[in-house]
Amino acid sequence: MSGLIATIIFVFQIALIVRVVLSWFPGGGPRPVSEIVYRVTEPVLGPVRRVLPSFGGLDLSPLIVILVLNVILQVL
């Protein structure tokens, strides 16, 4: 069971990295890919973004989520 959870967390971390990379390009990259990645990651990133203070236009929520997910993986 923990192997399945670890795989899901790993795939989610990849989706977060893809979202960050897509944010660097105007238009967000290929539309279907960016929409899927946005829908998968936003339910987690949105609440974190609301709690974090503004850092001069930098969105640190993906970094925070990845760090928390790594802690969860270490506990498993």
Summary of the structure (lengths in Angstrom):
residues: 76
radius of gyration: 13.2
end to end distance: 10.1
largest distance: 40.9
contacts: 173
relative contact order: 0.15
helix: 80%
strand: 3%
